[in-house]
Amino acid sequence: MSSLNPKDYINKKDFAEPLNFKGQELFFEDSSVQKLAEKNGTRLFIISLNQVEKNAKRLLAAFKKYPRFKPCYALAANPLPQVAQTLVNLDFGIEVVNIYELRYVLSELTGVPYIICNGLSKHTIQNQQKESLIQTVMKQQKKESDITLNFNSINEIEYAKKLCEKENTELKVGLALNLASHFQSSEISNGLARFGILTEQLPAAIKLLKNSKLKLAAIQSHIGTQIIQLHKHIKNANILSHYALQIEKELGTTIENINLGGGIAVKYYKTPQNQKNLNPDYTIEQYAQNITEEITKIYQENGANPPIIITETGRWLTANTMILMLRVTETRRTPQNRYEWIITDGSALTDTNDAVWIGQYFEIINATKANQKPTKLYNIAGITCDTNDAFAWPKNNTGPRKLPKTEPGDILTVLDVGAYQLPLRNNFNLLPKAPIYTPKGEPVKESALQFNNQ
Ligand SMILES: Cc1ncc(COP(=O)(O)O)c(C=O)c1O
């Protein structure tokens, strides 16, 4: 276990932006973390919209050499309207996964350049909705909105085909392909198998698309989130390109867009852990360069013009934009546990749900003693009654963590919680949801529709 001081990694590229040190004190942008906690209390989240913008501009710059690039933001990662609107203002489209997210985008955001609809069972009518997502997309396309959907199943294609015939209307669509059969089972999550059209179903899908009013404009494949090896992204791009060219021949049309899904990974581990390399083996610039080169090469070899490349990025754009601040309520040594417990006023179950749910590692700093060398190993817990409410412990490899000697009243800062943690909050033990503030200490308002989307 490393004894690195936060000063040793903060400010390194891709590590712990937007934290910095002023003298001995830990700052989030221009505000002292300790003072923010003293002023606003704990537990709370701080978000940097500047960092959202910085990440977005870096992604755009990484793809600058490829003019036919269309970035999309995967709304599921962080549905705060301020986050999505910041990205829309930089010309990002929005990716949604159901009718609730779509309605949210249509009512909460302005000037969205394009919308991509993914998700399962888009042909069905969800609870209390009047129409299916496919029907909504058709209506929006009639209004000339730049909106499309990617089919996840043959059922969806059959439904949409009938709908187009009934309405005598064309529908611009994409195919979400499931490329699992091209990867080793150890390479991607087997949970992905239920998403997308299996490659063996492609002939049936193409047969349905032929001579129909469905106009195929995109091929998409999402191979999972937090993909830490670049070669998997390259393989995804490679296989998808070959399928796109093959389908183009069979349908006798040009498929304008190749959509690589999400999966760009974040450097959650700031200090070396267990000798394993658990961080991505690439930067965003390397991702962009390798992906665009791979796709360009394949299209050129086939005498075709390179397509528009779409990405649906959620995690990488948002993870480092938020921290969670907790106060240590007590410490506790037990005969059963090897490491002393730090109890906090937060809850891993609700504030960083992934720490419990999938054993996600989030870096944790004692902000009160940020300049001191970590010397002691701790488990770190939340305050709820569930034994699994732990931010860091050996049971799921999230801990123990080396911190300076930590005492009640100290402020702990959990890093990189901007992706997926807000929407996974819950009211377990009737804990109120932790409020969100800007670095200047102003409250950030959440959308009422986020919680009450009928
Ligand atoms: C279809 C699809 N696209 C994009 C994303 C966003 O992925 P990430 O947050 O890894 O960028 C997801 C989320 O897993 C997804 O399911």
The ligand as a Tripos MOL2 file, in Angstrom:
@<TRIPOS>MOLECULE
LIG
   16    16     1     0     0
SMALL
NO_CHARGES

@<TRIPOS>ATOM
      1 C1        -25.4470    2.4670  -24.6980 C.3       1 LIG1
      2 C2        -24.5670    3.2500  -23.8130 C.ar      1 LIG1
      3 N1        -23.8680    4.2660  -24.3290 N.ar      1 LIG1
      4 C3        -23.0490    5.0090  -23.5550 C.ar      1 LIG1
      5 C4        -22.8900    4.7540  -22.2110 C.ar      1 LIG1
      6 C5        -21.9610    5.6140  -21.4130 C.3       1 LIG1
      7 O1        -20.8060    4.9390  -21.0720 O.3       1 LIG1
      8 P1        -19.6270    5.6380  -20.2930 P.3       1 LIG1
      9 O2        -20.2010    6.2850  -19.0940 O.co2     1 LIG1
     10 O3        -18.6980    4.5300  -19.9790 O.co2     1 LIG1
     11 O4        -18.9950    6.6510  -21.2010 O.co2     1 LIG1
     12 C6        -23.6010    3.7030  -21.6240 C.ar      1 LIG1
     13 C7        -23.4400    3.3970  -20.2050 C.2       1 LIG1
     14 O5        -22.9700    2.3700  -19.8110 O.2       1 LIG1
     15 C8        -24.4690    2.9220  -22.4490 C.ar      1 LIG1
     16 O6        -25.1610    1.9050  -21.9410 O.3       1 LIG1
@<TRIPOS>BOND
     1     1     2 1
     2     2     3 ar
     3     2    15 ar
     4     3     4 ar
     5     4     5 ar
     6     5     6 1
     7     5    12 ar
     8     6     7 1
     9     7     8 1
    10     8     9 2
    11     8    10 1
    12     8    11 1
    13    12    13 1
    14    12    15 ar
    15    13    14 2
    16    15    16 1
@<TRIPOS>SUBSTRUCTURE
     1 LIG1         1 GROUP 0 **** ****
